[in-house]
């Protein structure tokens, strides 16, 4: 589906980001892996190279504009192009109701989950507008569609990602740039496992919202992301694709 394309993937060291990078490589794409966790990023790159993947790794914090700009430049320098981007990096923050959410946690979560996506879009689009277009997929969440009690900052940040996605799609459709969002439900990633281990209320909430009777797998979300990156989704733009086992529909 994406043979010959070049993709930049943030939050690529584990979970959905790693699964997406792995599928992109398997489908014939070259990938720049981006993550702020240097050791985990190096391990991910080594694993993909062992599978024959053409990948490069670039350590960056998406909340820092200079580092985002440098990541895009690294992709262009390494592979000479950037046809696709997957803005996946995100954090949950410390769970708390609105009235008990610490302001520092609020700022931290929005800096990564919302400002980080904005900065990635800004620099990805700037390149793609002069390169004939491309496809961008923002990873939001089921929490971008419905309320998630106890996750005020996370929920607000993911709602914001959908607004950014739609705005960027409309602004850039004429330039051949597609911008879509994928909203995973509860997915078996290190981030979710850590959140459930840290707070029993999070585990209880997650387990109560699983009509399919199980967590999603990162590879299942990756399939949707890679399809949106591909030319098979050539007229899909500004869309929100739920991959949640009917959790939001319940």
KAGI-V634199 format. One record per residue. N is the residue number from 0. RES is the residue in three letters. SS is DSSP state (@ for helix, = for strand, . for the rest). D_FIRST is the distance of its C-alpha to the first C-alpha in Angstrom with 2 decimals. Layout:
# KAGI-V634199
N:RES:SS:D_FIRST
N:RES:SS:D_FIRST
This chain:
# KAGI-V634199
0:UNK:.:0.00
1:UNK:.:3.79
2:UNK:.:5.92
3:UNK:.:9.27
4:UNK:.:9.25
5:UNK:=:12.20
6:UNK:=:12.71
7:UNK:=:16.10
8:UNK:=:16.65
9:UNK:=:20.20
10:UNK:.:21.96
11:UNK:.:19.80
12:UNK:.:22.64
13:UNK:.:22.50
14:UNK:@:21.47
15:UNK:@:18.47
16:UNK:@:17.85
17:UNK:@:17.95
18:UNK:@:15.76
19:UNK:@:13.05
20:UNK:@:13.56
21:UNK:@:13.54
22:UNK:@:10.18
23:UNK:@:8.70
24:UNK:@:10.79
25:UNK:@:9.95
26:UNK:.:6.24
27:UNK:.:8.07
28:UNK:.:8.99
29:UNK:=:12.72
30:UNK:=:14.34
31:UNK:=:17.79
32:UNK:=:19.20
33:UNK:=:21.92
34:UNK:=:24.62
35:UNK:.:28.39
36:UNK:.:29.11
37:UNK:@:29.47
38:UNK:@:30.24
39:UNK:@:27.45
40:UNK:@:25.00
41:UNK:@:26.29
42:UNK:@:25.90
43:UNK:@:22.26
44:UNK:@:21.55
45:UNK:@:23.63
46:UNK:@:21.87
47:UNK:@:18.39
48:UNK:@:19.98
49:UNK:@:21.63
50:UNK:.:18.31
51:UNK:.:17.59
52:UNK:.:15.58
53:UNK:.:16.28
54:UNK:=:17.59
55:UNK:=:20.63
56:UNK:=:22.67
57:UNK:=:24.67
58:UNK:=:27.25
59:UNK:.:27.75
60:UNK:.:29.14
61:UNK:.:27.25
62:UNK:.:30.64
63:UNK:.:31.91
64:UNK:@:30.94
65:UNK:@:31.82
66:UNK:@:29.57
67:UNK:@:26.58
68:UNK:@:27.27
69:UNK:@:27.61
70:UNK:@:24.24
71:UNK:@:22.51
72:UNK:@:24.72
73:UNK:@:23.92
74:UNK:@:20.18
75:UNK:@:21.13
76:UNK:@:23.75
77:UNK:@:21.64
78:UNK:@:18.57
79:UNK:.:19.86
80:UNK:.:17.31
81:UNK:.:15.74
82:UNK:.:12.86
83:UNK:=:12.19
84:UNK:=:14.84
85:UNK:=:15.39
86:UNK:=:19.10
87:UNK:.:19.92
88:UNK:.:23.33
89:UNK:.:26.07
90:UNK:.:29.39
91:UNK:.:31.49
92:UNK:.:34.91
93:UNK:.:38.15
94:UNK:.:38.26
95:UNK:=:41.13
96:UNK:.:42.22
97:UNK:@:42.49
98:UNK:@:46.21
99:UNK:@:45.81
100:UNK:.:42.78
101:UNK:.:43.82
102:UNK:@:43.16
103:UNK:@:41.85
104:UNK:@:39.21
105:UNK:@:38.30
106:UNK:@:37.88
107:UNK:@:35.91
108:UNK:@:33.33
109:UNK:@:32.91
110:UNK:@:32.74
111:UNK:@:29.66
112:UNK:@:27.91
113:UNK:@:28.71
114:UNK:@:30.03
115:UNK:@:27.34
116:UNK:@:24.58
117:UNK:@:26.71
118:UNK:@:27.12
119:UNK:@:23.45
120:UNK:@:22.72
121:UNK:@:25.69
122:UNK:@:24.65
123:UNK:@:20.90
124:UNK:@:21.75
125:UNK:@:24.54
126:UNK:@:22.25
127:UNK:@:19.50
128:UNK:@:22.28
129:UNK:.:23.38
130:UNK:.:20.07
131:UNK:.:18.75
132:UNK:.:16.96
133:UNK:=:14.08
134:UNK:=:12.84
135:UNK:=:15.06
136:UNK:=:15.14
137:UNK:=:18.65
138:UNK:=:19.42
139:UNK:.:22.59
140:UNK:.:24.19
141:UNK:@:25.91
142:UNK:@:28.88
143:UNK:@:27.65
144:UNK:.:28.41
145:UNK:.:31.58
146:UNK:.:34.46
147:UNK:.:34.44
148:UNK:.:38.13
149:UNK:.:38.95
150:UNK:=:35.83
151:UNK:@:37.07
152:UNK:@:35.47
153:UNK:@:32.07
154:UNK:@:32.04
155:UNK:@:33.16
156:UNK:@:30.60
157:UNK:@:27.66
158:UNK:@:29.17
159:UNK:@:29.33
160:UNK:@:25.63
161:UNK:@:24.96
162:UNK:@:27.52
163:UNK:@:26.00
164:UNK:@:22.52
165:UNK:@:24.00
166:UNK:@:26.27
167:UNK:@:23.71
168:UNK:@:21.44
169:UNK:@:24.48
170:UNK:@:25.78
171:UNK:@:22.72
172:UNK:@:21.04
173:UNK:@:22.99
174:UNK:@:21.63
175:UNK:.:17.99
176:UNK:=:17.36
177:UNK:=:15.90
178:UNK:=:17.41
179:UNK:=:16.90
180:UNK:=:18.36
181:UNK:=:17.64
182:UNK:=:20.94
183:UNK:=:21.08
184:UNK:.:24.23
185:UNK:.:26.23
186:UNK:=:23.88
187:UNK:.:25.17
188:UNK:.:24.92
189:UNK:@:27.69
190:UNK:@:28.43
191:UNK:@:29.17
192:UNK:@:31.10
193:UNK:@:33.20
194:UNK:@:33.95
195:UNK:@:35.05
196:UNK:@:37.17
197:UNK:@:38.84
198:UNK:.:39.80
199:UNK:@:40.61
200:UNK:@:40.34
201:UNK:@:36.64
202:UNK:@:36.12
203:UNK:@:38.23
204:UNK:@:36.30
205:UNK:@:32.89
206:UNK:@:34.17
207:UNK:.:35.67
208:UNK:.:32.42
209:UNK:.:30.38
210:UNK:.:30.50
211:UNK:.:28.05
212:UNK:.:30.54
213:UNK:.:28.27
214:UNK:.:26.31
215:UNK:=:22.57
216:UNK:.:20.56
217:UNK:@:18.58
218:UNK:@:15.63
219:UNK:@:15.76
220:UNK:@:15.64
221:UNK:@:12.79
222:UNK:@:10.56
223:UNK:@:11.67
224:UNK:@:11.35
225:UNK:@:7.75
226:UNK:@:7.13
227:UNK:@:9.73
228:UNK:@:8.41
229:UNK:.:5.47
230:UNK:@:7.12
231:UNK:@:7.26
232:UNK:@:9.89
233:UNK:.:11.58
234:UNK:.:15.00
235:UNK:.:14.95
236:UNK:.:17.29
237:UNK:.:20.13
238:UNK:.:19.14
239:UNK:=:20.06
240:UNK:=:18.07
241:UNK:=:20.32
242:UNK:=:19.22
243:UNK:.:22.79
244:UNK:.:23.93
245:UNK:.:26.12
246:UNK:.:28.06
247:UNK:.:28.41
248:UNK:.:29.14
249:UNK:.:32.03
